[in-house]
């Protein structure tokens, strides 16, 4: 019985170390989006949302009016499905008509709650040259 407990504890520690290594790898590979407004809000209407696409880090990038961009981060399971989805919908949260961190994406019929929702700098804009 004691050996079973030790084996389970060793597996749990190995899983924790692997998960931490994966998070570090994802952070090193993921592009950095410049956040202009954390916990942003976007009125949800046909004129406010111009389109959306999958970001390089698996997040959902939403283009709003006046060339404003928003980034919705989803949980890992939804993030992996996002790139291959046939149907993606947006669902405002809290009974409002505004997209915010309480909203969700509906990916091929599956509801995926936003983890974060931030306004970001244009992801297609050239990064300014650094002096140095």
The first five atom37 places (N, CA, C, CB, O) and aatype in JSON, in Angstrom:
{
  "aatype": [20, 20, 20, 20, 20, 20, 20, 20, 20, 20, 20, 20, 20, 20, 20, 20, 20, 20, 20, 20, 20, 20, 20, 20, 20, 20, 20, 20, 20, 20, 20, 20, 20, 20, 20, 20, 20, 20, 20, 20, 20, 20, 20, 20, 20, 20, 20, 20, 20, 20, 20, 20, 20, 20, 20, 20, 20, 20, 20, 20, 20, 20, 20, 20, 20, 20, 20, 20, 20, 20, 20, 20, 20, 20, 20, 20, 20, 20, 20, 20, 20, 20, 20, 20, 20, 20, 20, 20, 20, 20, 20, 20, 20, 20, 20, 20, 20, 20, 20, 20, 20, 20, 20, 20, 20, 20, 20, 20, 20, 20, 20, 20, 20, 20, 20, 20, 20, 20, 20, 20, 20, 20, 20, 20, 20, 20, 20, 20, 20, 20, 20, 20],
  "atom_mask": [
    [1, 1, 1, 1, 1],
    [1, 1, 1, 1, 1],
    [1, 1, 1, 1, 1],
    [1, 1, 1, 1, 1],
    [1, 1, 1, 1, 1],
    [1, 1, 1, 1, 1],
    [1, 1, 1, 1, 1],
    [1, 1, 1, 1, 1],
    [1, 1, 1, 1, 1],
    [1, 1, 1, 1, 1],
    [1, 1, 1, 1, 1],
    [1, 1, 1, 1, 1],
    [1, 1, 1, 1, 1],
    [1, 1, 1, 1, 1],
    [1, 1, 1, 1, 1],
    [1, 1, 1, 1, 1],
    [1, 1, 1, 1, 1],
    [1, 1, 1, 1, 1],
    [1, 1, 1, 1, 1],
    [1, 1, 1, 1, 1],
    [1, 1, 1, 1, 1],
    [1, 1, 1, 1, 1],
    [1, 1, 1, 1, 1],
    [1, 1, 1, 1, 1],
    [1, 1, 1, 1, 1],
    [1, 1, 1, 1, 1],
    [1, 1, 1, 1, 1],
    [1, 1, 1, 1, 1],
    [1, 1, 1, 1, 1],
    [1, 1, 1, 1, 1],
    [1, 1, 1, 1, 1],
    [1, 1, 1, 1, 1],
    [1, 1, 1, 1, 1],
    [1, 1, 1, 1, 1],
    [1, 1, 1, 1, 1],
    [1, 1, 1, 1, 1],
    [1, 1, 1, 1, 1],
    [1, 1, 1, 1, 1],
    [1, 1, 1, 1, 1],
    [1, 1, 1, 1, 1],
    [1, 1, 1, 1, 1],
    [1, 1, 1, 1, 1],
    [1, 1, 1, 1, 1],
    [1, 1, 1, 1, 1],
    [1, 1, 1, 1, 1],
    [1, 1, 1, 1, 1],
    [1, 1, 1, 1, 1],
    [1, 1, 1, 1, 1],
    [1, 1, 1, 1, 1],
    [1, 1, 1, 1, 1],
    [1, 1, 1, 1, 1],
    [1, 1, 1, 1, 1],
    [1, 1, 1, 1, 1],
    [1, 1, 1, 1, 1],
    [1, 1, 1, 1, 1],
    [1, 1, 1, 1, 1],
    [1, 1, 1, 1, 1],
    [1, 1, 1, 1, 1],
    [1, 1, 1, 1, 1],
    [1, 1, 1, 1, 1],
    [1, 1, 1, 1, 1],
    [1, 1, 1, 1, 1],
    [1, 1, 1, 1, 1],
    [1, 1, 1, 1, 1],
    [1, 1, 1, 1, 1],
    [1, 1, 1, 1, 1],
    [1, 1, 1, 1, 1],
    [1, 1, 1, 1, 1],
    [1, 1, 1, 1, 1],
    [1, 1, 1, 1, 1],
    [1, 1, 1, 1, 1],
    [1, 1, 1, 1, 1],
    [1, 1, 1, 1, 1],
    [1, 1, 1, 1, 1],
    [1, 1, 1, 1, 1],
    [1, 1, 1, 1, 1],
    [1, 1, 1, 1, 1],
    [1, 1, 1, 1, 1],
    [1, 1, 1, 1, 1],
    [1, 1, 1, 1, 1],
    [1, 1, 1, 1, 1],
    [1, 1, 1, 1, 1],
    [1, 1, 1, 1, 1],
    [1, 1, 1, 1, 1],
    [1, 1, 1, 1, 1],
    [1, 1, 1, 1, 1],
    [1, 1, 1, 1, 1],
    [1, 1, 1, 1, 1],
    [1, 1, 1, 1, 1],
    [1, 1, 1, 1, 1],
    [1, 1, 1, 1, 1],
    [1, 1, 1, 1, 1],
    [1, 1, 1, 1, 1],
    [1, 1, 1, 1, 1],
    [1, 1, 1, 1, 1],
    [1, 1, 1, 1, 1],
    [1, 1, 1, 1, 1],
    [1, 1, 1, 1, 1],
    [1, 1, 1, 1, 1],
    [1, 1, 1, 1, 1],
    [1, 1, 1, 1, 1],
    [1, 1, 1, 1, 1],
    [1, 1, 1, 1, 1],
    [1, 1, 1, 1, 1],
    [1, 1, 1, 1, 1],
    [1, 1, 1, 1, 1],
    [1, 1, 1, 1, 1],
    [1, 1, 1, 1, 1],
    [1, 1, 1, 1, 1],
    [1, 1, 1, 1, 1],
    [1, 1, 1, 1, 1],
    [1, 1, 1, 1, 1],
    [1, 1, 1, 1, 1],
    [1, 1, 1, 1, 1],
    [1, 1, 1, 1, 1],
    [1, 1, 1, 1, 1],
    [1, 1, 1, 1, 1],
    [1, 1, 1, 1, 1],
    [1, 1, 1, 1, 1],
    [1, 1, 1, 1, 1],
    [1, 1, 1, 1, 1],
    [1, 1, 1, 1, 1],
    [1, 1, 1, 1, 1],
    [1, 1, 1, 1, 1],
    [1, 1, 1, 1, 1],
    [1, 1, 1, 1, 1],
    [1, 1, 1, 1, 1],
    [1, 1, 1, 1, 1],
    [1, 1, 1, 1, 1],
    [1, 1, 1, 1, 1],
    [1, 1, 1, 1, 1],
    [1, 1, 1, 1, 1]
  ],
  "atom_positions": [
    [[0.83, -1.19, 0.0], [0.0, 0.0, 0.0], [0.88, 1.25, 0.0], [-0.95, 0.0, 1.21], [0.59, 2.23, -0.69]],
    [[1.97, 1.19, 0.8], [2.86, 2.33, 0.88], [3.53, 2.59, -0.47], [3.92, 2.11, 1.96], [3.7, 3.75, -0.86]],
    [[3.91, 1.54, -1.19], [4.56, 1.71, -2.49], [3.59, 2.31, -3.52], [5.1, 0.37, -2.99], [4.01, 3.07, -4.39]],
    [[2.31, 1.97, -3.41], [1.31, 2.54, -4.3], [1.18, 4.05, -4.06], [-0.05, 1.86, -4.1], [1.07, 4.82, -5.02]],
    [[1.2, 4.46, -2.81], [1.14, 5.89, -2.47], [2.37, 6.63, -2.99], [1.01, 6.07, -0.94], [2.25, 7.72, -3.54]],
    [[3.54, 6.04, -2.82], [4.79, 6.65, -3.29], [4.77, 6.78, -4.81], [6.03, 5.82, -2.82], [5.18, 7.8, -5.35]],
    [[4.31, 5.74, -5.5], [4.24, 5.78, -6.96], [3.27, 6.87, -7.42], [3.81, 4.41, -7.52], [3.57, 7.59, -8.38]],
    [[2.13, 7.0, -6.77], [1.16, 8.03, -7.13], [1.73, 9.42, -6.89], [-0.15, 7.85, -6.32], [1.53, 10.32, -7.7]],
    [[2.44, 9.6, -5.8], [3.06, 10.89, -5.5], [4.12, 11.22, -6.54], [3.67, 10.9, -4.09], [4.22, 12.37, -6.97]],
    [[4.92, 10.25, -6.94], [5.96, 10.47, -7.95], [5.33, 10.85, -9.29], [6.83, 9.21, -8.12], [5.84, 11.74, -9.98]],
    [[4.24, 10.19, -9.67], [3.55, 10.54, -10.91], [2.98, 11.95, -10.85], [2.43, 9.55, -11.2], [3.05, 12.69, -11.83]],
    [[2.42, 12.33, -9.72], [1.87, 13.68, -9.56], [2.97, 14.73, -9.7], [1.16, 13.83, -8.2], [2.77, 15.74, -10.36]],
    [[4.12, 14.49, -9.09], [5.23, 15.44, -9.2], [5.75, 15.52, -10.63], [6.37, 15.04, -8.25], [6.06, 16.61, -11.11]],
    [[5.84, 14.39, -11.3], [6.29, 14.38, -12.69], [5.32, 15.16, -13.58], [6.45, 12.93, -13.2], [5.74, 15.92, -14.45]],
    [[4.01, 14.97, -13.34], [3.01, 15.71, -14.11], [3.09, 17.2, -13.87], [1.62, 15.21, -13.78], [2.94, 17.99, -14.81]],
    [[3.32, 17.59, -12.63], [3.45, 19.01, -12.29], [4.66, 19.62, -12.98], [3.56, 19.2, -10.77], [4.59, 20.73, -13.51]],
    [[5.78, 18.9, -12.97], [7.0, 19.4, -13.61], [6.8, 19.53, -15.12], [8.2, 18.48, -13.31], [7.25, 20.5, -15.72]],
    [[6.12, 18.55, -15.74], [5.87, 18.6, -17.18], [4.95, 19.77, -17.52], [5.26, 17.28, -17.66], [5.17, 20.46, -18.52]],
    [[3.93, 20.0, -16.72], [3.01, 21.11, -16.96], [3.73, 22.45, -16.84], [1.82, 21.06, -15.99], [3.5, 23.35, -17.65]],
    [[4.6, 22.58, -15.85], [5.36, 23.82, -15.68], [6.3, 24.04, -16.86], [6.17, 23.79, -14.36], [6.44, 25.17, -17.33]],
    [[6.94, 22.96, -17.33], [7.83, 23.08, -18.49], [7.06, 23.5, -19.73], [8.55, 21.76, -18.75], [7.55, 24.31, -20.52]],
    [[5.84, 22.96, -19.91], [5.02, 23.33, -21.06], [4.61, 24.79, -20.98], [3.78, 22.44, -21.14], [4.64, 25.49, -21.99]],
    [[4.21, 25.28, -19.8], [3.84, 26.69, -19.64], [5.02, 27.59, -19.97], [3.35, 26.98, -18.2], [4.85, 28.62, -20.62]],
    [[6.21, 27.22, -19.53], [7.41, 28.02, -19.82], [7.68, 28.03, -21.31], [8.63, 27.46, -19.06], [8.01, 29.08, -21.87]],
    [[7.53, 26.88, -21.97], [7.76, 26.79, -23.41], [6.75, 27.65, -24.17], [7.69, 25.33, -23.89], [7.12, 28.38, -25.08]],
    [[5.47, 27.56, -23.8], [4.43, 28.34, -24.47], [4.7, 29.83, -24.29], [3.04, 27.97, -23.93], [4.53, 30.6, -25.23]],
    [[5.1, 30.24, -23.09], [5.38, 31.66, -22.84], [6.56, 32.13, -23.69], [5.67, 31.9, -21.36], [6.56, 33.27, -24.15]],
    [[7.55, 31.27, -23.89], [8.72, 31.66, -24.68], [8.39, 31.74, -26.17], [9.87, 30.67, -24.45], [8.97, 32.55, -26.88]],
    [[7.46, 30.91, -26.66], [7.12, 30.84, -28.07], [6.04, 31.84, -28.44], [6.69, 29.45, -28.43], [6.05, 32.37, -29.55]],
    [[5.1, 32.12, -27.54], [3.95, 32.97, -27.84], [4.38, 34.4, -28.12], [2.97, 32.95, -26.69], [5.22, 34.96, -27.42]],
    [[3.8, 35.0, -29.16], [4.11, 36.39, -29.43], [3.5, 37.28, -28.34], [3.59, 36.81, -30.82], [2.47, 36.94, -27.75]],
    [[4.13, 38.37, -28.09], [3.61, 39.3, -27.09], [2.71, 40.32, -27.79], [4.78, 40.02, -26.32], [3.14, 41.0, -28.73]],
    [[1.48, 40.41, -27.34], [0.58, 41.42, -27.85], [0.6, 42.59, -26.87], [-0.88, 40.85, -28.05], [0.46, 42.39, -25.66]],
    [[0.76, 43.79, -27.39], [0.82, 44.97, -26.54], [-0.6, 45.3, -26.05], [1.44, 46.17, -27.3], [-1.46, 45.69, -26.84]],
    [[-0.83, 45.14, -24.76], [-2.14, 45.41, -24.18], [-2.3, 46.91, -23.98], [-2.33, 44.65, -22.83], [-1.5, 47.55, -23.28]],
    [[-3.34, 47.47, -24.6], [-3.63, 48.9, -24.45], [-4.66, 49.15, -23.36], [-4.13, 49.47, -25.77], [-4.66, 50.2, -22.72]],
    [[-5.55, 48.17, -23.14], [-6.56, 48.29, -22.08], [-6.93, 46.9, -21.59], [-7.83, 49.05, -22.61], [-7.5, 46.1, -22.33]],
    [[-6.59, 46.62, -20.35], [-6.95, 45.33, -19.76], [-8.42, 45.33, -19.39], [-6.08, 45.03, -18.51], [-8.99, 46.38, -19.09]],
    [[-9.05, 44.17, -19.42], [-10.47, 44.03, -19.09], [-11.32, 45.01, -19.89], [-10.7, 44.25, -17.59], [-12.15, 45.74, -19.34]],
    [[-11.11, 45.01, -21.2], [-11.81, 45.95, -22.09], [-13.26, 45.54, -22.29], [-11.09, 46.03, -23.44], [-13.68, 44.44, -21.91]],
    [[-14.01, 46.44, -22.89], [-15.41, 46.19, -23.23], [-15.62, 46.64, -24.67], [-16.39, 46.94, -22.26], [-15.1, 47.68, -25.08]],
    [[-16.37, 45.85, -25.43], [-16.66, 46.15, -26.82], [-18.15, 45.98, -27.06], [-15.83, 45.23, -27.78], [-18.68, 44.88, -26.9]],
    [[-18.85, 47.07, -27.44], [-20.28, 46.93, -27.74], [-20.45, 45.89, -28.84], [-20.9, 48.3, -28.17], [-19.75, 45.94, -29.86]],
    [[-21.37, 44.96, -28.65], [-21.55, 43.86, -29.59], [-22.68, 44.2, -30.55], [-21.85, 42.55, -28.85], [-23.86, 44.15, -30.19]],
    [[-22.3, 44.55, -31.77], [-23.28, 44.82, -32.82], [-22.61, 44.52, -34.16], [-23.8, 46.3, -32.77], [-21.41, 44.29, -34.23]],
    [[-23.4, 44.53, -35.21], [-22.85, 44.23, -36.53], [-21.86, 45.29, -36.99], [-23.98, 44.1, -37.55], [-21.03, 45.0, -37.85]],
    [[-21.92, 46.5, -36.44], [-20.98, 47.54, -36.84], [-19.76, 47.61, -35.93], [-21.68, 48.89, -36.86], [-18.73, 48.15, -36.34]],
    [[-19.86, 47.08, -34.73], [-18.74, 47.15, -33.78], [-17.73, 46.03, -34.0], [-19.26, 47.11, -32.35], [-16.54, 46.22, -33.78]],
    [[-18.2, 44.85, -34.43], [-17.3, 43.72, -34.68], [-17.17, 43.54, -36.18], [-17.83, 42.42, -34.0], [-18.13, 43.2, -36.86]],
    [[-15.96, 43.77, -36.68], [-15.71, 43.68, -38.12], [-15.24, 42.29, -38.53], [-14.7, 44.71, -38.54], [-15.42, 41.9, -39.68]],
    [[-14.63, 41.55, -37.62], [-14.15, 40.22, -37.95], [-13.3, 39.66, -36.83], [-13.36, 40.23, -39.25], [-13.06, 40.33, -35.83]],
    [[-12.86, 38.44, -37.01], [-11.98, 37.84, -36.02], [-11.14, 36.76, -36.68], [-12.78, 37.26, -34.84], [-11.44, 36.28, -37.77]],
    [[-10.06, 36.39, -35.98], [-9.16, 35.36, -36.47], [-8.42, 34.75, -35.28], [-8.15, 35.93, -37.5], [-8.5, 35.26, -34.17]],
    [[-7.73, 33.68, -35.54], [-6.95, 33.01, -34.5], [-5.57, 33.66, -34.44], [-6.84, 31.47, -34.76], [-4.9, 33.8, -35.47]],
    [[-5.15, 34.05, -33.23], [-3.83, 34.64, -33.05], [-2.74, 33.58, -33.08], [-3.76, 35.42, -31.74], [-3.03, 32.39, -32.98]],
    [[-1.5, 33.99, -33.23], [-0.38, 33.06, -33.28], [-0.23, 32.25, -32.01], [0.9, 33.82, -33.54], [0.34, 31.16, -32.02]],
    [[-0.75, 32.77, -30.9], [-0.66, 32.05, -29.63], [-1.92, 31.24, -29.33], [-0.39, 33.02, -28.5], [-2.06, 30.71, -28.23]],
    [[-2.84, 31.15, -30.3], [-4.06, 30.39, -30.11], [-5.18, 31.18, -29.49], [-3.78, 29.21, -29.27], [-6.25, 30.63, -29.23]],
    [[-4.98, 32.46, -29.25], [-6.05, 33.3, -28.71], [-6.97, 33.73, -29.85], [-5.46, 34.55, -27.97], [-6.65, 33.53, -31.02]],
    [[-8.1, 34.31, -29.51], [-9.05, 34.8, -30.49], [-8.84, 36.31, -30.61], [-10.52, 34.46, -30.09], [-9.03, 37.04, -29.64]],
    [[-8.45, 36.77, -31.8], [-8.25, 38.2, -32.05], [-9.5, 38.73, -32.75], [-6.97, 38.47, -32.91], [-9.92, 38.2, -33.77]],
    [[-10.09, 39.78, -32.19], [-11.33, 40.35, -32.69], [-11.06, 41.76, -33.16], [-12.44, 40.32, -31.6], [-10.52, 42.58, -32.41]],
    [[-11.44, 42.05, -34.4], [-11.28, 43.4, -34.94], [-12.57, 44.18, -34.74], [-10.89, 43.36, -36.45], [-13.64, 43.78, -35.19]],
    [[-12.43, 45.3, -34.05], [-13.58, 46.17, -33.82], [-13.56, 47.36, -34.76], [-13.61, 46.64, -32.38], [-12.7, 47.46, -35.63]],
    [[-14.5, 48.25, -34.58], [-14.58, 49.47, -35.38], [-13.34, 50.33, -35.16], [-15.86, 50.27, -35.03], [-12.66, 50.2, -34.14]],
    [[-13.06, 51.18, -36.1], [-11.92, 52.11, -36.04], [-10.59, 51.39, -35.88], [-12.12, 53.1, -34.9], [-9.67, 51.9, -35.23]],
    [[-10.48, 50.2, -36.47], [-9.25, 49.41, -36.45], [-8.73, 49.14, -35.04], [-8.18, 50.12, -37.25], [-7.53, 49.11, -34.81]],
    [[-9.64, 48.94, -34.11], [-9.25, 48.55, -32.75], [-9.29, 47.03, -32.66], [-10.2, 49.2, -31.67], [-10.2, 46.39, -33.19]],
    [[-8.3, 46.48, -32.0], [-8.17, 45.03, -31.88], [-8.31, 44.6, -30.43], [-6.83, 44.57, -32.45], [-7.89, 45.3, -29.51]],
    [[-8.92, 43.43, -30.25], [-9.15, 42.86, -28.93], [-8.65, 41.42, -28.94], [-10.66, 42.93, -28.53], [-8.69, 40.74, -29.96]],
    [[-8.18, 40.96, -27.79], [-7.67, 39.61, -27.66], [-8.42, 38.89, -26.55], [-6.13, 39.61, -27.38], [-8.42, 39.32, -25.4]],
    [[-9.07, 37.78, -26.92], [-9.76, 36.93, -25.95], [-8.93, 35.67, -25.77], [-11.22, 36.6, -26.41], [-8.69, 34.93, -26.72]],
    [[-8.49, 35.43, -24.55], [-7.74, 34.22, -24.26], [-8.72, 33.17, -23.77], [-6.62, 34.49, -23.2], [-9.56, 33.44, -22.92]],
    [[-8.6, 31.95, -24.31], [-9.48, 30.85, -23.97], [-8.7, 29.79, -23.22], [-10.13, 30.25, -25.24], [-7.47, 29.81, -23.21]],
    [[-9.4, 28.86, -22.58], [-8.7, 27.78, -21.88], [-8.02, 26.86, -22.9], [-9.68, 26.97, -20.98], [-8.3, 26.94, -24.09]],
    [[-7.12, 26.01, -22.44], [-6.29, 25.2, -23.32], [-7.11, 24.3, -24.25], [-5.36, 24.35, -22.51], [-6.78, 24.18, -25.43]],
    [[-8.16, 23.67, -23.75], [-8.98, 22.8, -24.59], [-9.64, 23.53, -25.73], [-10.03, 22.12, -23.76], [-9.66, 23.04, -26.86]],
    [[-10.18, 24.69, -25.46], [-10.82, 25.49, -26.49], [-9.79, 26.08, -27.44], [-11.66, 26.6, -25.86], [-10.02, 26.17, -28.65]],
    [[-8.66, 26.49, -26.9], [-7.61, 27.09, -27.72], [-7.13, 26.1, -28.78], [-6.43, 27.53, -26.83], [-6.88, 26.49, -29.92]],
    [[-7.01, 24.82, -28.42], [-6.53, 23.83, -29.4], [-7.59, 23.57, -30.47], [-6.16, 22.52, -28.69], [-7.23, 23.24, -31.61]],
    [[-8.87, 23.69, -30.16], [-9.93, 23.47, -31.14], [-10.14, 24.68, -32.04], [-11.23, 23.14, -30.43], [-10.65, 24.54, -33.16]],
    [[-9.77, 25.85, -31.59], [-10.07, 27.09, -32.29], [-9.49, 27.12, -33.7], [-9.54, 28.26, -31.5], [-10.18, 27.54, -34.64]],
    [[-8.27, 26.7, -33.87], [-7.61, 26.78, -35.18], [-8.31, 25.92, -36.23], [-6.14, 26.35, -35.05], [-8.22, 26.22, -37.42]],
    [[-9.0, 24.84, -35.83], [-9.62, 23.91, -36.78], [-11.13, 24.03, -36.82], [-9.24, 22.51, -36.42], [-11.79, 23.21, -37.45]],
    [[-11.68, 25.02, -36.19], [-13.14, 25.15, -36.07], [-13.78, 25.52, -37.41], [-13.5, 26.19, -35.02], [-13.22, 26.28, -38.2]],
    [[-14.98, 24.96, -37.65], [-15.77, 25.32, -38.82], [-16.66, 26.52, -38.52], [-16.62, 24.13, -39.28], [-16.87, 27.38, -39.38]],
    [[-17.18, 26.58, -37.29], [-18.1, 27.65, -36.91], [-17.63, 28.28, -35.6], [-19.55, 27.12, -36.77], [-17.42, 27.58, -34.61]],
    [[-17.47, 29.6, -35.61], [-17.09, 30.33, -34.41], [-18.1, 31.45, -34.22], [-15.62, 30.9, -34.5], [-18.33, 32.25, -35.13]],
    [[-18.7, 31.51, -33.06], [-19.63, 32.58, -32.74], [-19.17, 33.3, -31.49], [-21.06, 32.02, -32.55], [-18.34, 32.79, -30.73]],
    [[-19.7, 34.47, -31.28], [-19.39, 35.25, -30.09], [-20.67, 35.44, -29.28], [-18.76, 36.63, -30.45], [-21.73, 35.73, -29.84]],
    [[-20.56, 35.26, -27.99], [-21.74, 35.38, -27.11], [-21.41, 36.36, -25.98], [-22.16, 33.98, -26.54], [-20.58, 36.06, -25.13]],
    [[-22.07, 37.53, -25.97], [-21.85, 38.48, -24.87], [-22.19, 37.84, -23.53], [-22.69, 39.75, -25.08], [-23.03, 36.94, -23.45]],
    [[-21.54, 38.31, -22.48], [-21.75, 37.74, -21.16], [-22.69, 38.56, -20.3], [-20.44, 37.6, -20.46], [-22.94, 39.73, -20.57]],
    [[-23.21, 37.93, -19.29], [-24.01, 38.61, -18.28], [-25.29, 39.23, -18.77], [-23.21, 39.65, -17.67], [-25.78, 40.17, -18.16]],
    [[-25.85, 38.72, -19.87], [-27.12, 39.26, -20.35], [-27.01, 40.65, -20.96], [-28.1, 39.3, -19.24], [-28.02, 41.31, -21.17]],
    [[-25.78, 41.1, -21.24], [-25.6, 42.43, -21.83], [-25.38, 42.31, -23.33], [-24.41, 43.17, -21.17], [-25.38, 41.21, -23.88]],
    [[-25.21, 43.42, -23.98], [-24.89, 43.42, -25.41], [-23.45, 43.9, -25.61], [-25.88, 44.31, -26.2], [-23.16, 44.59, -26.59]],
    [[-22.58, 43.54, -24.69], [-21.18, 43.96, -24.71], [-20.27, 42.75, -24.56], [-20.9, 44.99, -23.6], [-20.51, 41.89, -23.72]],
    [[-19.23, 42.69, -25.39], [-18.21, 41.66, -25.21], [-17.25, 42.15, -24.13], [-17.46, 41.35, -26.54], [-16.78, 43.28, -24.17]],
    [[-16.97, 41.28, -23.17], [-16.03, 41.59, -22.11], [-15.48, 40.27, -21.57], [-16.7, 42.43, -20.97], [-15.69, 39.22, -22.19]],
    [[-14.8, 40.3, -20.45], [-14.18, 39.09, -19.93], [-15.19, 38.05, -19.44], [-13.24, 39.44, -18.79], [-14.82, 36.92, -19.13]],
    [[-16.46, 38.41, -19.37], [-17.51, 37.47, -18.98], [-18.19, 36.84, -20.19], [-18.54, 38.18, -18.12], [-19.13, 36.06, -20.03]],
    [[-17.72, 37.17, -21.38], [-18.31, 36.66, -22.62], [-17.71, 35.3, -22.97], [-18.09, 37.66, -23.78], [-16.85, 34.78, -22.26]],
    [[-18.17, 34.75, -24.09], [-17.7, 33.44, -24.51], [-17.67, 33.36, -26.03], [-18.59, 32.32, -23.93], [-18.35, 34.11, -26.73]],
    [[-16.88, 32.43, -26.52], [-16.9, 32.04, -27.93], [-17.65, 30.71, -27.99], [-15.44, 31.94, -28.54], [-17.55, 29.88, -27.08]],
    [[-18.38, 30.51, -29.07], [-19.03, 29.22, -29.3], [-18.31, 28.6, -30.49], [-20.61, 29.38, -29.56], [-18.43, 29.07, -31.62]],
    [[-17.55, 27.55, -30.21], [-16.69, 26.92, -31.21], [-17.3, 25.58, -31.59], [-15.23, 26.76, -30.68], [-17.29, 24.64, -30.79]],
    [[-17.82, 25.49, -32.82], [-18.49, 24.28, -33.3], [-19.51, 23.77, -32.29], [-17.46, 23.19, -33.6], [-19.59, 22.57, -32.03]],
    [[-20.29, 24.7, -31.73], [-21.36, 24.35, -30.8], [-20.95, 24.25, -29.34], [-21.94, 23.08, -31.2], [-21.81, 24.1, -28.47]],
    [[-19.66, 24.33, -29.04], [-19.17, 24.22, -27.66], [-18.88, 25.61, -27.11], [-17.9, 23.33, -27.59], [-18.14, 26.39, -27.72]],
    [[-19.44, 25.91, -25.96], [-19.23, 27.22, -25.31], [-17.87, 27.25, -24.64], [-20.36, 27.5, -24.28], [-17.53, 26.36, -23.86]],
    [[-17.08, 28.29, -24.95], [-15.74, 28.46, -24.39], [-15.65, 29.84, -23.74], [-14.64, 28.28, -25.49], [-15.58, 30.86, -24.43]],
    [[-15.65, 29.86, -22.43], [-15.62, 31.1, -21.66], [-14.3, 31.84, -21.89], [-15.82, 30.81, -20.15], [-13.24, 31.21, -21.93]],
    [[-14.37, 33.17, -22.05], [-13.14, 33.97, -22.14], [-12.42, 33.91, -20.8], [-13.46, 35.45, -22.53], [-13.06, 33.98, -19.75]],
    [[-11.11, 33.77, -20.83], [-10.3, 33.85, -19.62], [-9.89, 35.31, -19.39], [-9.05, 32.94, -19.73], [-9.88, 35.78, -18.26]],
    [[-9.56, 36.0, -20.48], [-9.24, 37.43, -20.45], [-9.84, 38.08, -21.7], [-7.69, 37.68, -20.37], [-10.12, 37.39, -22.69]],
    [[-10.03, 39.38, -21.66], [-10.48, 40.14, -22.82], [-9.85, 41.52, -22.73], [-12.06, 40.22, -22.9], [-10.24, 42.34, -21.9]],
    [[-8.87, 41.77, -23.59], [-8.09, 43.01, -23.54], [-8.08, 43.68, -24.91], [-6.64, 42.72, -23.07], [-8.14, 43.01, -25.94]],
    [[-8.0, 45.0, -24.9], [-7.77, 45.73, -26.15], [-6.27, 45.74, -26.38], [-8.37, 47.19, -26.11], [-5.5, 46.05, -25.47]],
    [[-5.86, 45.39, -27.6], [-4.43, 45.3, -27.91], [-4.08, 46.22, -29.06], [-4.04, 43.85, -28.24], [-4.96, 46.71, -29.78]],
    [[-2.8, 46.46, -29.24], [-2.32, 47.22, -30.39], [-2.56, 46.37, -31.64], [-0.8, 47.6, -30.24], [-2.66, 45.15, -31.55]],
    [[-2.64, 47.0, -32.79], [-2.87, 46.31, -34.06], [-1.82, 45.2, -34.23], [-2.82, 47.31, -35.26], [-0.63, 45.5, -34.29]],
    [[-2.24, 43.94, -34.31], [-1.27, 42.85, -34.41], [-0.54, 42.83, -35.75], [-1.96, 41.53, -34.2], [0.49, 42.16, -35.89]],
    [[-1.05, 43.55, -36.75], [-0.43, 43.58, -38.07], [0.52, 44.76, -38.25], [-1.5, 43.62, -39.14], [1.25, 44.83, -39.23]],
    [[0.51, 45.68, -37.29], [1.36, 46.87, -37.42], [2.83, 46.48, -37.2], [0.94, 47.98, -36.39], [3.14, 45.57, -36.43]],
    [[3.69, 47.16, -37.9], [5.13, 46.95, -37.75], [5.55, 47.41, -36.36], [5.93, 47.71, -38.86], [5.14, 48.47, -35.88]],
    [[6.36, 46.6, -35.72], [6.9, 47.0, -34.42], [7.91, 48.12, -34.63], [7.56, 45.79, -33.69], [8.71, 48.05, -35.56]],
    [[7.88, 49.15, -33.79], [8.85, 50.23, -33.94], [10.27, 49.73, -33.73], [8.55, 51.36, -32.96], [10.52, 48.87, -32.89]],
    [[11.19, 50.27, -34.51], [12.6, 49.86, -34.39], [13.14, 50.32, -33.04], [13.46, 50.46, -35.54], [12.88, 51.44, -32.6]],
    [[13.89, 49.44, -32.41], [14.47, 49.78, -31.11], [15.84, 50.42, -31.31], [14.58, 48.53, -30.21], [16.66, 49.94, -32.1]],
    [[16.06, 51.48, -30.58], [17.36, 52.13, -30.65], [18.29, 51.47, -29.65], [17.25, 53.65, -30.37], [17.87, 51.02, -28.58]],
    [[19.53, 51.4, -29.99], [20.36, 50.81, -28.98], [21.69, 50.54, -29.47], [19.79, 49.59, -28.49], [22.53, 50.03, -28.72]]
  ]
}
